[in-house]
Amino acid sequence: MRASSDQHPRVVLLRNTFENLGDVAIMEAEISALLTYVPEARISVLTDDQRLTGKFPSVTWDEGDLVLSDSMGSWARSTVRRALVAAPRWIVAPANRYLSQKSARYRQQSIHRFVSVVGSNAARMHGRLPAGQSRFLDHLKRADLVIGGGGLIGQIPSICQPRRAVYEALRALRIPYVLNGLSLTSEWGDATYSGAALVVVRDKRSSKPRSMQCSVNQERLLCVIDPAFPTQPPSVADIETQMEANGVQPNRFLAVNLRAIESELRDAAPLLRTLSEQVISIASLLRVEKVLLFGMQSFRENDDRLWITALQKHLSSRIQTKVPLLRNPSELKALISQARAVVSCRYHGLLFALASGVPALGLIPKPEYELKLRGLFHWYELDDLCFNLGETIPRAVLEILTFKHDLLAERIKERNHQLAQDVKVPYERIRDLLGLSR
């Protein structure tokens, strides 16, 4: 371990959320775990989302690797996001294209300059960086350990490229880093994975064998369910508040999530009709009174609310529906924990259901999400409860969800006991990396 000047190990957590409650849950759970398992450490969180500052006042907060992607500061970025969410749809698409093109040009130059500065021993080179990037580099240089993980999906260069550049910089600076909670969707030949001090993948079905293809040292590899698994269980008061606000009774409603897919919304009517029929069938078999349509992200084109509203139009004439207002992961988990069953396209919607012992069906919205969703259900040996969105769900599966509901719930809860023990292991290894006794 590198010796910090004040003898307290410095840990930097890199997490971006892009207005996604699942990613907020990961960040919150990781901070809580670090405060529990390495209370001696001084923790800095570098992120695009600082909503948790009040909950964790001992943590230092600043901008993360997005300073390499866009010349706008965090305040300007969040202002633009809010404006686009409220803007008419005919404005949103061209505005997003313009912003993406502008960011792509800036990102290439920015990453090249950042890596060049890191590789130079000349102190004057540091002054070549814009203020935000210079501050970001200072955080990294002072770290004894950096923890990241998200944003490594090759199909999303605006997120993937700067994060990989950061790991390249950390290797050049000889600062160890941990990749925590990964789904390996890209098999890179560089040292992004193999150069990590610890790689924690969240599914053993695909990511574990892929990590071996990426030359990850097996002694540095762990396979553990998602970091957000131990998200704090809701209190009785939280549950009662959500039940009252949404006009439902525990175990008497179906919770459903739908997210953006490859098709334009205007072309998705056949899929929405199919999904609405499936939802009605499940609700009828479960004998529930209401369907709650929950969203998890409201970021630019990834705005669940648009698709949920469209699905609601197909359902509203046949069953009671409501779209709950959810501001944080705790509210979402409070709601999901009381559902009779959950149907979701979102990974963390399914994770919260299963972690609460609630039976769930996974709907895969895009090919790149198959690894994540099937990997989650594989932990529970429930691979047969995951389907492509729009695919016909066999009657036999629906009957398992309904007529064997209680047995299924018990099976899920039994598995959760072991998963809860395993999720602690990465943080025990982090203590080891920091040279701290247990």
N, C-alpha and C positions, 0 to 999 in steps of 0.2 A: 504494500500500500504506500502511496505517496504521502509524505508527512505534511499535513496542513500546518500553517504557521501558528495557529492557536490550539493545536493538538486535538481539535474536534474534527472528525472526518466530515468532509463536505460531499454531499450527494446531490446531484442534479437530476431532476426528472423531466424528460421531454415528452409532452403530451399535447396534442391538438384535438379539439372536439368537433369543430365545424357544426355547432348547434345540434349535436347528436347526443341524446340522453344516455345512450349506451357508452359513448366515449367519456362523457362526464362521470359516469359510474366507475369506469376503469380508473380514471384519475383520482377520484375520491377514495376508492378502495386502496389504491397504491399508497397514497399519502398516509392514510390511516394505518396501513401495515408498516410503513417505514417508521412512523412515530412510535409504534408498538415494539417493533423488533430491533430498531437501531435508534433508541431515544437519545443516544449520545451525539448523533449526527446533526449537522446544520443542513437543512434541506432547502433547495431552491427549485421552484417549478417554473419552467419556461414553456409558455403556452399561448394559444390564441384566445383562451377563455379563462377569465379570472373571477368567475362568479363565486368561487369557494374561498376567497380571501378572508371573509369574515369567520368562516368555520375553522380555518387553520391559521390563526394570527401569528404563530411562531415560524411560519414558512415565508421565505422570500419569493416574491413573484416578479416575473418579467416576461418580455416577448420571447418566443421560441424561434425555431428554424424558419418560420414563415418570413422572417426579415430577409431571407435570401431569395424569396419568391416574388416579393411585391414591394414597390417603393413606398406604398402607403403604410402608415403606422396602424397599430391595432385599433385605435379609436376610429380612424377613417374607414378601415375595413369593416368594422361592425356597423358603422353608419350606412355604408353602401349596401351591406347585406339586408339591413332592416328596410331600406328604401326599395330594394328589389322585391322583397317579400310583399310589400304593399303596392307595388306598381302593377299596372295593367299587363296582362300576359303578352300583348303584342310588343311591349317594350323589353320584357325580361330576356327573351332569347337573343336579340341583337346586342343588348347590353352585356350579356354574359360572354358572347363571342368576342366583343371588343376587349373586355377585361382580360379574357384568357389569352388573346393574342398579345396584348400589351405586357402581361405578366410573363409570358413565355420568352419574349425578347429580353426583358430585364433579368429573368432568372438565369439564363445562360451566362450573361456577363457577370452577374453577381456571384454565382458559384465559382466561376473561373478565378475571379479576383480573391474570393475568400480562401480558396485552397492555396493560391499563390502566396497570400500573406501568411498563412499557417506554415507553409514550407520554408519561409524565409526567416533567417535568424536576425535580420536587421530590425531594430526597434522602430525605425522610422516607417517601415512598411505598414505598421499597425494603423498609422494615421490615414492610410489610403481608404480605410473602410468607413462607410456611413456610420453615424452615431449608434443606431440600433444594432448593427452588425458588430461593431466594436465592443459594445456592452455584452452582446451575446457571446463573443469569443472570450471575453474576460471571465464570464461565468464558467465556461468550459475549462479554461486554463487553471482555474482555482479548484476544480473538482478532484476528488479522490476516486469517484466513481460516477458514471453517467448511466442512467436507466432510460431506455426508450423502448421501441417495439413497433408501434403503429406507423402507418404511412408508408409501408414497403410494398405496396401493390404496384407492379410494373405498369399496369394499364392507366395509372393516374400519375403522369410525370410531374405535375405541379406539386405533388406532395412527396412522391418517391425520390425525385432527383435531389432536392435540398437535403433530405434526411440522409441519403446515402453519402452526400458530400460531408455531412457532419461526422459520420462514422469514419470516413477516410481521414478527416482532420484529427479525430481522436486517436486513431492509430499512429498518425505522424507525431502527435504530441505524447504518445505512450501513456495515454490515460485510459484505463480499462472501462469497458461499457458492457451493460447487460441488455439483451433483447428479451423483453418480458411480454408474454401473451401474444405470440405470433401465429398467424396462419401463413405458411410458406406458399405463396402463389407464383413466385418467380424464382427460377433456378439460376442464380447469378454465379459467374465464374470468378468474380472478384472476392475480396476478403470481408465483405459486409457481414456475412454470417460466421465464417470460419475464424475471423479475427476477434470475435466477441469473447469476453471472459466467461459468459454464461448465456446460453440460449434456452429460453423457455417457450416451447411450442404448446398450443392449446388443443391439438388433436393428434391422436396417435395413429389415426387411420391413413392420413396422407402427409401431414407436415413432418412427422417424425422420420419416415423414410426419405423424404425430400431433403431434410437437413443433412442426412448422411451423404446424399449426392452433392451437397454443397460443401463437403469436407469439414463439417462441424465435428470437433473432437468429442467423442461420446462421453468423456468424463465431464464435459462442459455442457451437456445436453440434459434438459429435464422435459418431461411431458406432463403437463398439469392443466386442468381446466382453466378457463378465462379468469384473469385477475379480478373481475367484477363479481365473481361467484359469491364472495362473502359480504356483498353489499349489505349494510345494516338492515336487519329485518324491521318492518314497520311496527310502530307502536299501536296499541289499541286505539288511541286518540286519532292517529293518522288514518287508520282504517275506517273508523267511524265517520271522520270528516269526508273521506272519499265516497263512502257509501251514500251518505246524505246528499252530498253535492251532485251525485249522478243518479240519484233516485233508484238505487238497486239494493237488493238483499244479498248477503254472502251466499255463494254457491248457487245463485239463481240467475246468473248472466254469463254470456259468452263474450270473451275479449278477443277482438280481431284487429290485426295490423295489416296495412297494405302500404307498400312503398313504390317509388317511381321505378318503371321498367324501361326497356329499350324503346318500346313503341311510344309515339306521341299519345297524349291523353285522348285526343279526338279520334284516334284509330283503335282505341282499346275497348270499344263497346262490347264486342263478342267475349273478350276475356272477363270483363266486369259482369256480364250476364252469367257466365259459367261460375264465377266465384260466388256471386250472390246466391245462386241455386245451391252451391255446396254449403254456404253458411246457413241458409234456411234449413237444409237437411240436418246439419249437425245440431242446430238450435232445437229443432223439432224432436230429434232423438234424445237430446239431453233434457228436454222439457224445461227449457229456460224461458224467462219472460222478456229478456231484453238483450240486445247486442251493443256492446260498447266498442266503438271504433277508435283505437288509440294511435296517435302519431308519435314518432320518436325523433324526427329531424325536420328542420325547417331552413335548410341552407340552399339558397339559389334554386337550381333545378331539382335538387333532392328535397323537395318539400312534400312530406307525407300527406299534409292536409289537403292538397289538391286531389290526390287519388282517393283518400278516405271520403271526401265530400262526394266524389263521383260514385263511389260504391254505395254510399248512404242513399243516394237517389234511387238506386235499384232495389234497396231493401226496405225503404221507409213505408211502402204501401202494404207490406206483408208482416212486418215485425217492428216493435219499438226499437229505435236506435238513439244513440247519443254519442257525441264526440267530447270526451272529457278534456278539461284544461289541465295539462300536466307541465309543471315548471321544473321539476327536478326528478332524479332517479328514485328518491324515496317515495314520492307520490305515485309514481308508476308502479313500483313494487307493491305498495299498499293496495293498489287497485287489482293488480294481477294476482296477488296472493289469495284473493277472495273469489276469483272466477271459478266457474265450474270446469272450464277448459279454455285454452288459449290457441288461437290460430294466428301465426305471424310470419311475415317475410323478413323481419328484423331479428338478427342473432340475439341481441340482448333482451328483446321481448320474450324470446323462447327461453333464454337462460334464466331470467327472473321467474318464469313460470315453473320450470323444472326445479330450480333451487328452492322454490316454495312448496314443492310437492304437488303441483298442479299439472295434470295431463295436458299435452300440447301436440299440435300438428305443425310441422315446418313446411313453409311454401318457398321454394327456391326461385327468386325473381330473375336472376341472371346466371349464366354459366359459371362466372368467377365466384359466385357465392355458394356453389354446391359444396366445395371443400369445407367451408366454415360451418354450414348448417348440418351437413351429414356428420361432420366431425363431432359436433355437440351431441347429437342423438346417439352416436356410437359409444359415448361414455356410459350411457344408460342401457346399452344393448337394445335400443329401440329404433334401429335403422329403418324399419318399415313404416315409421310415422313421419317420414320426410318425403316431399313430392315436389316436382316442378310446378310452378304457378300455372294454372290452367289445365293441368293434367287431371284426368278423372281419378278421384279417390275411390278405391274399391269399397264396396259395401261392407266387406268383412273388416276393413280397418275402422270404419265408422262404428261398427258394432263393438269392436274392442274398446274404442274410446268411450262408448256409452254403457254397454251392458257389463263390461269388466272395469268400469271406471275406478271403483274403490280399490280393487286389487292393483291396478296400474299405479294409482297414487301411492299406495304402500310400497310398491317396488321402487318407485322414484325416490321416496324418502329414505329407504334403506341405503340406496346408492349414495345419497347425499352425505351420509355420515363419513364415508371414506373420502369422498371428494373434498370435504371440509378439512380433513387432516392433511391431504396432499397439497392443498393450496398454500399451506404455511411454509412448505419446503423451500421455495425460491428465496424467501426472505431470510431463512436460516443460512442459506448459501451466501446471500449478500453480506451477512455479518462476517462470514468466513473471508470473503473477498476484501473486506475492510480491516481484517486483522483483529476483529473484536471477539472476545470470549463470550460463550453463551451462558 
